Amino acid sequence: MTNADGFDELISGIETEMSQALIEKGGTAVVTLARIAGVIYTEAIAAGVPHVLAQEMATDYWVKEMHPQEVLLADDPDSE
C-alpha cells in the first residue's frame, strides 16, 4: 500500500462518514417538519377550523418548508 492509496482510502472514509451524517441530519429535519405540520393540523382542528382548511394549512407549511423556492398559490391565476 502506497501513501497515495492510504490517503485515498482515508479521504473516502471521511467522505462516507460526512455523507451519512448529512443524510441523518436531513432525516431529522424532515421528521421535525412533519411533526410541526401535524401540530398545525391538530391545533387548527382543536380551535374549530374545518378539516379541509386545517389540512390545507398543514400542507402549506410543509410545502413552504420543503420547497421554499417553488411556492405557488393554487388560486392565483398568474401562477399557471
N, C-alpha and C positions, 0 to 999 in steps of 0.2 A: 504494500500500500504506500503510495507516494503522498507527499504533503498536499498536493493538489486534490487527490482523491479524498483525503481526510477532511480537507476544507470544504469540498463539495458536499460531503456527507453531513458535516456539521451544519452547513447552510440549509441543506434540505430538511434536516431535523427541525431547525428553528422555524423554517417556513411552514412545515406541517403543524407545529405547535401553535403558531400565530394564526393559521387558518382555522384550526379547531377552536381557538379562543374567540375568534371573530364570529364563527357560526354560533357558539354558545351565547355570546353577547347579543347577537341578533335574535336568537330564540327567546331569550329572557325579555327583550324589548317587546316582541310580538305578544308574548303571554301577558305582559303588563298592559299593553294596549287593549287586548281582548278583555281583560278584567275591567278596565276603565269603561269600555263600551258597554259591558254588562251592567256596571253600576249606573251608567247614564240611563239605560233602559229601565232598570229596576226602580230607580228613584223617580223617573218620569211616571211610571205606572203607579207608584205609591202616591204621587202627587195628583193623580186623577187624569193624567194625559192618556188619550186613547191609544190602544195598542199600536195601530199603524203609524201614528205620529211618533210615539216613543221609539219604535223600530227605526224610523227614518232618522231620528235624532242620533241614535247609536251608530247607524250606518254612516251618516255624515261625518261623525267624529272619526270612525275607522278609516274612511276613505281619505280624509284630510291628513291623517297621521301616516297612513301607508303610502300615499301618493300625493304629497303636498304640491308638487309641480303640475298636477293634472286635474285640479279640482274644477268641475263644470257643474253649473246648476241645471238640473233636469228641466225646469220650467222656463229657462232663459232661451228665447227664440234665437238669440245671437250665438248661442253655444253650439249650434249644429252646423 
